[in-house]
Amino acid sequence: MPRFFHLIAAVIFLCCTVIVYPQTASSGAAPIVLSPQEAVDHAIINNLMLETARIGTDMQRRRAAHAWNQFLPNAIVSGTMTRSNQLNTASGLAPVPLGGGVYGVVPFSMDIPRWNVIGMFSASLDFSFALIESVRTSQLEYRAGVLTLEKAKLQIEQAVRKMYNQILLLEANAVLLNDSIDNAQRQAAIAQANFNAGLAPRLTLLQAQVAVENMRPAINDLSNNIKNLRGNFALLLGMPYDTEFELEPSLLEASFDTSFIPEDLAEFISRSASGKPDISELQANIRVLQSQRNALRLGHFTPFVRLGWDIGSMFDPMLDPLNNSWLDSNHWSSSGQVGGSFSLTVGMSLNGLFGFTREGQQRKDINAGIQIQYIQLSQMIQETELEIFNKINSLHTIVSSAEVQQAAVELAQLTYNLTEQAYRAGLQDFQSVQNAALALEQARLQYLTLYFNFLNDLIDLEYALGVPFGTLSNKENN
């Protein structure tokens, strides 16, 4: 790039950081100065969408870390209090001392309490090969969740960097418009001086003044667009919408460099397409479905073992539990013992052996789901290859256009300087100067647009290739 245009670009971008836009004066704090990397760090820490993804990943992490707890016994303590619907009586012979060590018996009859209490403790433990596979499924789900979180971070970073560039582009456009207004005002001053000296008609003066006023609505609209975009950018970073911040002109050192693109483009695309975060996430989800299918098959085609143990005791049925202490061990007499047992059960689901049952249909559904995921994976790989191909073509096109546009800017600048000099000397009319100024403004804006489109295409290409942002543009420090 010629030295002349370097100076133009430097002035434009440096001016971007000193333009003052109307913002909410909610605080007197100094504006936050953000580089692209600082903006990304801010968004990754404070963005609410990422916070939601982090909570979901933490849930999956805890589930995977404690997946072994399904092998803990299922222990239950229960107490049941019952009331008989009808009053029952008990009768018999009770011993009665007669003296001298002699006992007799007398008949007795009593009402049995209608309330009774039974206490139980039971524990059971299930074991099957499906449970072992489900532990692996939980671990795979956590790994897939980590990839989903990383993808969300990369998408946030992609959005932040592109919006950062968009703000800089609009601010650079605002600088160009301000320069155009300055030029128009200077031309109006020249027209006023020529009119006063009798060298120009009043129509020329009026045309110059109208040209100045016609530019003001465009400046106001652009300022409003920048203000709205800054509010959206602040929310993306997790900050209040009226936060005052300044963006560093950190793109000055970037260039239209496509040296990273190899000659064998087809091999490069085929090798690089699988690195896209969306593809890695989908592959992880397929592994989760495959593990779930294995667990389902093991549950349907292999037996399970269940160990059980329980013990219980009954309150003495001859005593009223409402009027006698439950803490007295004598009230839980052996006559009221319910007892306990240990059990070993081996079983197998028969429904899972047949395809027409609900279990059989579950296996078919999950097989179909895996097939759909594989189709989506193939489609995503093809779309990613096409995306990489299109982005590379776009980069080449921008580079070619930039070379032409660079010469156009230099020519427009020279034309404007010569036209303005002729206008000062009275050799050109005002319309010629205005047209030359407009052509220069459009040429500069077109070059800046190509410049930012090139950088944004690099950002999209870095995401599609699955490489860290800044790898291709050599701007990791930003």
SVG drawing of the C-alpha trace seen along z (x, -y; Angstrom):
<svg xmlns="http://www.w3.org/2000/svg" viewBox="-67 -42 72 117">
<polyline fill="none" stroke="black" stroke-width="0.4" points="0.0,0.0 1.5,-3.4 2.6,-5.7 -0.1,-8.2 -3.0,-5.9 -1.4,-4.6 -1.7,-8.2 -5.3,-8.5 -6.3,-5.2 -4.4,-6.1 -6.2,-9.5 -9.6,-8.0 -9.2,-5.2 -7.6,-7.4 -10.5,-9.9 -12.9,-7.0 -12.0,-7.0 -12.5,-10.7 -16.0,-11.3 -18.5,-12.3 -22.0,-10.7 -25.0,-11.5 -25.2,-8.9 -27.2,-8.6 -25.4,-10.6 -26.3,-8.2 -22.9,-8.4 -19.8,-10.7 -17.4,-7.8 -14.8,-7.8 -15.6,-5.7 -14.3,-2.1 -11.7,-1.6 -12.1,1.8 -9.8,3.8 -11.4,6.6 -10.0,9.2 -11.1,7.2 -14.6,7.0 -14.6,10.8 -13.4,11.4 -16.2,9.1 -18.9,11.0 -17.7,14.5 -17.8,13.5 -21.0,11.5 -23.2,12.7 -26.4,14.1 -26.9,16.7 -23.5,18.1 -24.4,18.2 -27.4,20.4 -25.1,22.7 -22.7,22.9 -25.4,23.9 -26.6,26.6 -23.0,27.9 -22.5,27.9 -25.6,30.0 -24.2,32.5 -20.9,32.5 -22.5,33.4 -24.6,36.0 -21.5,37.6 -19.5,37.4 -22.2,39.1 -23.4,41.6 -22.1,44.4 -24.8,43.5 -27.3,45.7 -25.5,48.7 -26.3,47.5 -29.1,49.5 -32.6,48.0 -33.4,47.8 -36.8,47.1 -38.0,46.6 -41.8,46.6 -44.3,46.6 -48.0,47.5 -50.8,46.8 -54.0,48.7 -57.5,48.6 -59.8,51.6 -63.3,50.9 -65.0,52.9 -64.4,53.5 -62.8,56.9 -62.7,58.7 -60.3,61.3 -61.3,63.9 -59.5,66.7 -58.3,67.9 -56.1,65.8 -54.0,67.3 -54.9,66.2 -52.9,66.9 -54.9,68.8 -52.3,68.8 -49.8,71.3 -48.2,71.3 -51.4,72.5 -52.8,70.9 -56.1,71.1 -57.6,69.7 -60.5,67.4 -62.2,66.5 -61.6,63.0 -62.9,61.0 -61.5,57.6 -61.8,55.3 -58.8,55.2 -57.6,51.7 -58.8,50.6 -55.5,48.8 -52.3,50.5 -48.8,49.6 -46.3,51.4 -42.7,50.3 -40.7,51.4 -37.2,51.0 -36.4,52.3 -33.4,52.0 -33.0,53.2 -30.2,53.1 -30.5,53.5 -27.7,54.5 -27.6,54.9 -25.3,54.3 -27.6,51.5 -26.8,49.6 -23.0,49.8 -23.6,48.4 -25.7,45.6 -22.7,44.4 -20.8,44.1 -23.8,42.3 -23.6,39.7 -20.0,39.1 -20.6,38.7 -23.4,36.3 -21.1,34.1 -18.4,34.1 -21.1,33.1 -22.2,30.4 -18.7,29.0 -18.5,28.9 -21.8,27.1 -20.6,24.5 -17.4,24.0 -19.4,23.6 -21.6,21.0 -18.4,19.1 -17.0,19.1 -20.3,17.9 -20.4,15.1 -16.8,14.2 -17.6,14.3 -20.6,11.9 -18.5,9.6 -15.7,9.3 -18.0,8.7 -20.1,6.1 -16.9,4.5 -15.8,4.1 -19.3,2.9 -19.2,0.1 -15.7,-0.9 -17.0,-0.9 -20.0,-3.1 -17.8,-5.5 -15.3,-5.7 -18.3,-6.4 -19.3,-9.2 -15.7,-10.6 -16.0,-10.7 -19.4,-12.4 -18.0,-15.0 -15.1,-15.5 -17.6,-16.0 -19.5,-18.6 -16.3,-20.4 -15.5,-20.4 -19.0,-21.6 -18.8,-24.4 -15.4,-25.4 -16.8,-25.5 -19.8,-27.5 -17.3,-30.0 -15.5,-30.2 -18.8,-30.8 -19.7,-33.5 -16.3,-35.2 -16.6,-35.0 -20.2,-36.3 -19.1,-39.2 -16.4,-39.9 -18.8,-39.7 -17.0,-36.6 -19.9,-34.2 -23.7,-34.5 -26.1,-34.2 -27.3,-30.8 -23.8,-29.3 -23.9,-30.6 -27.3,-29.1 -26.3,-25.8 -23.3,-25.6 -25.4,-26.4 -28.1,-23.9 -25.5,-21.2 -24.3,-21.8 -27.8,-21.5 -28.6,-18.4 -25.8,-16.5 -26.9,-17.1 -29.9,-14.6 -27.5,-11.8 -25.1,-12.6 -28.0,-12.5 -29.3,-9.2 -25.8,-7.7 -25.2,-8.9 -28.5,-7.3 -27.6,-4.0 -24.2,-4.1 -25.9,-4.8 -28.4,-1.9 -25.5,0.5 -23.5,-0.6 -26.4,0.2 -26.8,3.7 -23.0,4.2 -23.1,3.3 -25.9,5.8 -24.0,8.5 -21.1,7.8 -23.4,8.1 -23.2,4.4 -26.0,1.8 -27.2,0.5 -26.1,-3.1 -22.6,-2.1 -20.0,-4.6 -17.1,-2.9 -14.5,-3.6 -13.2,-1.1 -9.5,-1.0 -8.6,-1.5 -6.8,1.9 -7.3,2.9 -4.8,0.5 -2.1,3.1 -4.3,5.6 -3.8,6.1 -5.4,7.9 -3.3,11.0 -4.4,14.4 -1.1,16.2 -2.5,18.8 -4.7,20.2 -2.8,23.2 -2.8,23.9 -4.6,27.3 -7.8,25.7 -9.9,28.9 -7.6,30.9 -7.4,27.9 -11.2,27.7 -11.6,31.4 -9.1,31.5 -10.3,28.4 -14.1,28.7 -14.3,31.2 -12.9,28.7 -16.0,26.5 -17.5,26.4 -21.0,27.3 -19.6,30.5 -17.8,31.5 -20.9,30.9 -23.0,33.0 -20.5,35.9 -20.6,35.8 -24.4,36.0 -24.2,39.0 -21.9,40.8 -24.4,40.0 -27.3,41.5 -25.2,44.6 -24.5,45.1 -28.2,44.7 -29.0,47.3 -26.5,49.7 -28.0,49.2 -31.5,49.8 -30.4,53.1 -28.6,54.3 -31.8,53.6 -33.9,55.5 -31.7,58.5 -29.8,59.2 -31.1,60.2 -31.1,58.1 -30.3,59.0 -32.1,57.5 -31.1,57.9 -33.6,57.2 -33.7,57.2 -36.4,56.0 -37.3,56.1 -40.4,55.0 -42.1,55.0 -45.6,54.5 -46.8,52.7 -48.4,55.1 -51.9,55.6 -53.3,55.9 -52.1,52.4 -53.6,49.1 -50.8,47.2 -52.6,43.9 -52.3,44.4 -49.1,46.4 -45.5,45.3 -43.9,46.2 -40.4,46.0 -40.9,48.9 -39.3,51.9 -41.6,54.2 -44.5,52.8 -43.0,54.2 -43.2,57.8 -42.1,60.8 -45.8,61.8 -46.1,58.7 -43.0,59.3 -43.6,59.0 -40.2,60.4 -37.9,59.8 -36.4,61.5 -33.6,61.5 -34.4,62.0 -32.4,62.6 -34.3,62.0 -33.1,62.7 -35.3,61.5 -35.5,60.4 -38.0,58.3 -39.8,60.4 -41.4,57.5 -38.0,56.3 -37.5,59.4 -40.2,58.5 -40.1,55.6 -43.8,54.8 -43.8,54.0 -43.3,50.6 -39.7,51.5 -39.0,52.8 -40.4,49.6 -38.0,47.6 -35.0,49.4 -36.3,48.6 -36.9,45.0 -33.4,44.5 -31.9,46.2 -33.9,43.8 -32.7,40.9 -29.1,41.9 -29.6,42.3 -31.0,38.7 -28.1,37.4 -25.6,39.0 -27.5,37.5 -27.4,34.1 -23.7,34.6 -23.0,35.3 -25.1,32.3 -23.3,30.1 -19.9,31.2 -21.0,30.4 -22.4,27.1 -19.2,26.3 -17.0,27.2 -19.2,24.9 -19.0,22.2 -15.2,22.4 -15.0,22.4 -17.3,19.3 -15.4,17.4 -12.1,18.1 -13.5,16.9 -14.9,13.9 -11.5,13.1 -9.8,13.4 -12.5,11.2 -12.1,8.5 -8.4,8.5 -8.7,7.9 -11.4,5.2 -9.2,3.5 -6.3,3.1 -8.6,1.4 -10.4,-0.6 -7.1,-1.8 -6.1,-3.3 -9.6,-4.8 -9.2,-6.5 -5.9,-8.0 -7.3,-9.2 -10.4,-10.6 -8.2,-12.5 -6.1,-14.0 -9.2,-14.9 -10.8,-16.6 -7.6,-18.6 -7.2,-19.8 -11.0,-20.7 -10.9,-22.7 -7.9,-24.6 -9.6,-25.4 -12.7,-26.4 -10.7,-28.8 -9.3,-30.3 -12.8,-30.6 -12.1,-28.0 -14.7,-25.4 -18.2,-25.8 -19.5,-24.7 -21.2,-21.6 -17.9,-20.2 -16.3,-20.6 -19.3,-19.0 -19.2,-16.0 -15.5,-15.5 -16.0,-15.6 -18.9,-13.1 -16.7,-10.8 -13.9,-10.9 -16.2,-10.2 -17.7,-7.2 -14.3,-5.9 -13.0,-6.1 -16.2,-4.5 -16.0,-1.7 -12.4,-0.9 -13.2,-0.9 -16.2,1.4 -14.0,3.8 -11.5,3.6 -14.1,4.5 -15.7,7.2 -12.4,8.8 -11.8,8.9 -15.3,10.2 -14.9,12.9 -11.7,13.9 -13.6,14.2 -16.3,16.4 -13.6,18.5 -11.7,19.0 -15.0,20.2 -15.7,22.6 -12.2,24.0 -12.3,24.4 -9.1,22.4 -8.7,19.7 -9.8,16.3 -6.9,14.2 -5.0,17.2 -5.5,16.1 -5.4,12.4 -2.4,12.7 -4.1,10.4 -4.2,12.7 -2.9,9.8 -6.2,8.0"/>
</svg>
